[in-house]
Amino acid sequence: MKKRKKLPKVGGRTIKTILAVSLVSVLYGFINRNAAFACIGAVFGMGSGMKAGLKNGGNRFIGTLIGGMLTIPVYWVYIHNPIFLPLGVYLAVGLLLLIYTCQLFELYGGVQPGAVVLFVVIYSVSKDNYINYVISRIIDTGVGILVSLAISRIWLSPEDKQWLLEKKQGAKKDKEEMEVDVLESFDITDQ
């Protein structure tokens, strides 16, 4: 007889993710604003732990920011199309600029979310609303990520506590080493 697979438990990270998304949804309901991208940001900002949330949320935010900021001029040129190139050419130029910018700053995790902004704007946002859309998308993503990170910081898992303790100890050690380096650089005993 086959052994039944044990069902996964609903853990703290799941509850925190649901809490973050629910909080964002309620907050956005009060200001009568679409919470979709803020909720997506909240899921990315939670991650599998605080460290992963910082990384994934940071990549999502930076990618959205870079993608949005590059999309605005690319789409503006397309709309005004002074040389009548097909849309695919502008898409390729925008994607090249995005990938190159992310490589330049070693922000490789920003390519995917940046590309999403580029594609959505080019293929589905009206010519009259693209700047507002990009700005809203950046803000909403940031809000969702910040809500998740705040919840993660308030409700620390054992792994998060350990990671923060190690980070704090590392910072303290770095500070002490820096103080020793500074003192040694002023050593006048060799004169």
N, C-alpha and C positions, 0 to 999 in steps of 0.2 A: 504494500500500500504506500502511495506517495505521501510524503510529509507535507502538510499544508504550510504554505509560506506565511510568515508572520506579517501582519499588517503594520505599516509604518505608523509611528505615533505622531501626533500633532505637537510639535515642539514650540519652544519660546520664539524662535526666529519666524516661524509661520505666524504665530499670534502677533508678533511685532509688525510683520509685513502687512497683515490685515488691518491692524490698528493704524499704521501710517497711511495706508490707502484710504481707510474710512475717514480719518481725520482730514486728509486733503480734500476728499469728496465733500465733506460737510462744510469745510471752510470755503470752498469754491461755490457751494450752493448758496452761502450767505451773500457772496458778491456776484451771484448770477453769472458765473463764468464756467466754461467747459473745462472739466478737470482731467480730461483724458491724458494729456501729456504730463501733467503734474503727478498723476497716479503712476504712469510709466516710470517717471523719475523716482518715485517713492520705492517702487519695486527694485530698480537698479541700485538705489542708495542703500537698501537694506543688505543685499548680498548674503553670503553664507556666514558672515561675521562682520564685525566693525571694520577690520582691515580690508576685507574684500568689498565691503560697501563703499569705503572711501575710494578704493581703486576703481570699481565698476561705476559708481556714481560720478567720480571725477572724470573718467573717460567719457561717460555719457554727456556730462555738462560741457566739457571742453570740446568734444566733437560737435555737439549741437551749436556751440558758440562759433567755432571756426567755420563749420559748414554754413551756418546762417550768414555770417559776415561775408563769406566768399560768394554765397548765392545771390546776395543783393546786387552787387555790381554786374555779375554774369547775367542775371535775369534782366536787369535794367538795359544792358546792351542788346540782349535778345529782343526785348520789347521794342526798342527803338531801331533795331536791326539795320544799321547804316550800310552793311554790306550784303544783306539778304542771304545769309547762310542758313542752312537747315538747323532745326532745333537740336538735332543730335550732335552737331559741332559744338554748340554752346554747352551742352551736357558734358561732352568729353573735356572741354577746356575747364569747366568747373570742377570736374572730378580730378583732373590732373593737378589743378591748383590745390585742391583739398588734400590729396594724397601727399603731394610735395610739401605742403605746409606742415602736415602732421609728421612727416619724416624729418623735416628740418628741425622741429622742436622735440623730436623723439616721443611724440604722442600717438603712437601707433594704434592704441585702442580708440582713438577719436575718429578714425576713418569711417567706420560703419555708421555711427549716429550722425556724423556730418553728411554722409552720402544720403541718408534717409531724408534729411532736411532738403538737400539739393533736389532729389528726385520728386519729393512731394510738392515743393514749390513749383518746379518746372512743369510737372504734369497735372497738378490738380488745384493750384491756388490761383485765384483771379489776378489779372494784371493790376487791378486797383487795390489789392489787399496784401500783396506779398511782403512788403516791409513790416506792416503790422503783424502779419502771421509769424515772420521770423523772430521779431522781438518778443511776441507772446510765447512762442515756442521756447526760447531761451529762458525767459523768466519762469515759465511753468515747470520746465525741467529742473531748474535750480530749486524752486520751492519744494517740489516733491522729494528731491534728494536731501535737502536740509531737514525736512520733517523726519525722514527716516533716520538720518544720522543723529538727530536730537533724541529720538526714541531709543536708538541703540546706545547712546551715551547715558541716558537716564536708566535704562533697563539693561545692564551689562550681563552678558552670559559669562560663565566661568572662563571660556576661551578669551573673550574680550578683556576680562579683568587681567588675565595673565599677559596678554599682548600689551596692554597699557602699562602694566607694571614693568615689563621688560623695556618698553620704550622710555619710560620715565627713568629707569636705572641707567639706560644707555645715554640719555641726555645729561644726567648728572655726571656720569663718567667723562663724557665729552667736555663738559664745562670744567671739570677738575683738571683734565689734561690741557685744556686751553689756558687755564690760569697758570699752570706750571710752565707752559711754553712762553707765556707773556713774562713771567718772572725770570725765566732763564734768559730771555732776550735782553733783559736789563741788568744782567749779571755783570758787575764791574770788578769782580775779583781778579780777572785776567790782566788788568792794566798795570 
